Amino acid sequence: MTNVIENKYCSGYSYPLSPLAFEEIKAAENMKIQVLERKHEQDMKAMREEMENKFQQILAKIDIGTLR
């Protein structure tokens, strides 16, 4: 398969045919990574908060149990 000179990407395999096309792909991948990193950070924060809440509930039950 032959690509015309104006193509930024291979028409058969979508491989970048110019440095600009490569940079576009790289920028898009970096954005995806940043989105995943933010989501991971949010998920970890929520998990830590949930674990802390559960831990405090357990401690409260232990304190109540030792008072009896």
MODELLER restraints for C-alpha pairs under 7 A, 6 or more apart:
rsr = mdl.restraints
at = mdl.atoms
rsr.add(forms.Gaussian(group=physical.xy_distance, feature=features.Distance(at['CA:1:A'], at['CA:12:A']), mean=6.95, stdev=0.5))
rsr.add(forms.Gaussian(group=physical.xy_distance, feature=features.Distance(at['CA:3:A'], at['CA:10:A']), mean=6.33, stdev=0.5))
rsr.add(forms.Gaussian(group=physical.xy_distance, feature=features.Distance(at['CA:3:A'], at['CA:11:A']), mean=6.40, stdev=0.5))
rsr.add(forms.Gaussian(group=physical.xy_distance, feature=features.Distance(at['CA:8:A'], at['CA:16:A']), mean=6.02, stdev=0.5))
rsr.add(forms.Gaussian(group=physical.xy_distance, feature=features.Distance(at['CA:8:A'], at['CA:17:A']), mean=5.27, stdev=0.5))
rsr.add(forms.Gaussian(group=physical.xy_distance, feature=features.Distance(at['CA:8:A'], at['CA:18:A']), mean=5.97, stdev=0.5))
rsr.add(forms.Gaussian(group=physical.xy_distance, feature=features.Distance(at['CA:8:A'], at['CA:21:A']), mean=5.63, stdev=0.5))
rsr.add(forms.Gaussian(group=physical.xy_distance, feature=features.Distance(at['CA:9:A'], at['CA:15:A']), mean=5.32, stdev=0.5))
rsr.add(forms.Gaussian(group=physical.xy_distance, feature=features.Distance(at['CA:9:A'], at['CA:16:A']), mean=4.43, stdev=0.5))
rsr.add(forms.Gaussian(group=physical.xy_distance, feature=features.Distance(at['CA:9:A'], at['CA:17:A']), mean=5.13, stdev=0.5))
rsr.add(forms.Gaussian(group=physical.xy_distance, feature=features.Distance(at['CA:9:A'], at['CA:21:A']), mean=6.88, stdev=0.5))
rsr.add(forms.Gaussian(group=physical.xy_distance, feature=features.Distance(at['CA:10:A'], at['CA:16:A']), mean=6.33, stdev=0.5))
rsr.add(forms.Gaussian(group=physical.xy_distance, feature=features.Distance(at['CA:10:A'], at['CA:17:A']), mean=6.33, stdev=0.5))
rsr.add(forms.Gaussian(group=physical.xy_distance, feature=features.Distance(at['CA:16:A'], at['CA:22:A']), mean=5.33, stdev=0.5))
